Amino acid sequence: MKSIITIEYCPKCGWLMRSAWMAQELLTTFADELGGVTLRPSEVSGSFIIYVDDEKLLDRKELGHFPEIKELKQVVRDKVAPGKSLGHSDRK
C-alpha cells in the first residue's frame, strides 16, 4: 500500500495556494511511491502540518518557519523512498 501525504493548513492565513503547490511538487517527485496527497483545512489558526499516513512529519510551528520545498522533499523521501535520489535537491 502506498503512503498518503496530508497537508493541513490554516485557511484563514491564505495558505491554500502554498499547500496546493507543495502537494503538486510532492506528487510529481514521488509519483511511484505515493498513493496521493490530501489538502485539509485546519481549525487551528496558523497551522501548517505535513503528515505521512497520519504520522506528523513537519509542523511549521515546531520548525519556526515554513519548510522550503527542498527540505520537505528530503524529509518525505527519507520516509517513503529512502534510496531515491533527488538530484540537485540532495546537494547542500
Solvent accessible surface area in square Angstrom, and as a share of the most:
residue,aa,sasa,rsa
1,M,240,1.07
2,K,106,0.45
3,S,21,0.13
4,I,65,0.33
5,I,0,0.00
6,T,15,0.09
7,I,0,0.00
8,E,24,0.11
9,Y,15,0.06
10,C,2,0.01
11,P,66,0.41
12,K,179,0.76
13,C,53,0.32
14,G,61,0.59
15,W,43,0.15
16,L,86,0.43
17,M,151,0.68
18,R,100,0.36
19,S,0,0.00
20,A,37,0.29
21,W,127,0.45
22,M,4,0.02
23,A,10,0.07
24,Q,106,0.47
25,E,49,0.22
26,L,0,0.00
27,L,66,0.33
28,T,94,0.55
29,T,30,0.17
30,F,0,0.00
31,A,65,0.51
32,D,113,0.59
33,E,43,0.19
34,L,10,0.05
35,G,47,0.46
36,G,18,0.17
37,V,27,0.16
38,T,66,0.39
39,L,60,0.30
40,R,96,0.35
41,P,77,0.49
42,S,14,0.09
43,E,178,0.80
44,V,88,0.50
45,S,78,0.50
46,G,10,0.09
47,S,4,0.03
48,F,1,0.00
49,I,22,0.11
50,I,1,0.00
51,Y,34,0.13
52,V,2,0.01
53,D,82,0.43
54,D,123,0.64
55,E,87,0.39
56,K,93,0.39
57,L,37,0.18
58,L,17,0.08
59,D,14,0.07
60,R,53,0.19
61,K,106,0.45
62,E,129,0.58
63,L,60,0.30
64,G,64,0.61
65,H,88,0.39
66,F,38,0.16
67,P,4,0.02
68,E,122,0.55
69,I,38,0.19
70,K,75,0.32
71,E,48,0.22
72,L,0,0.00
73,K,28,0.12
74,Q,43,0.19
75,V,42,0.24
76,V,0,0.00
77,R,34,0.12
78,D,88,0.45
79,K,90,0.38
80,V,28,0.16
81,A,13,0.10
82,P,101,0.64
83,G,83,0.79
84,K,64,0.27
85,S,84,0.54
86,L,18,0.09
87,G,41,0.39
88,H,136,0.61
89,S,9,0.06
90,D,52,0.27
91,R,165,0.60
92,K,229,0.97
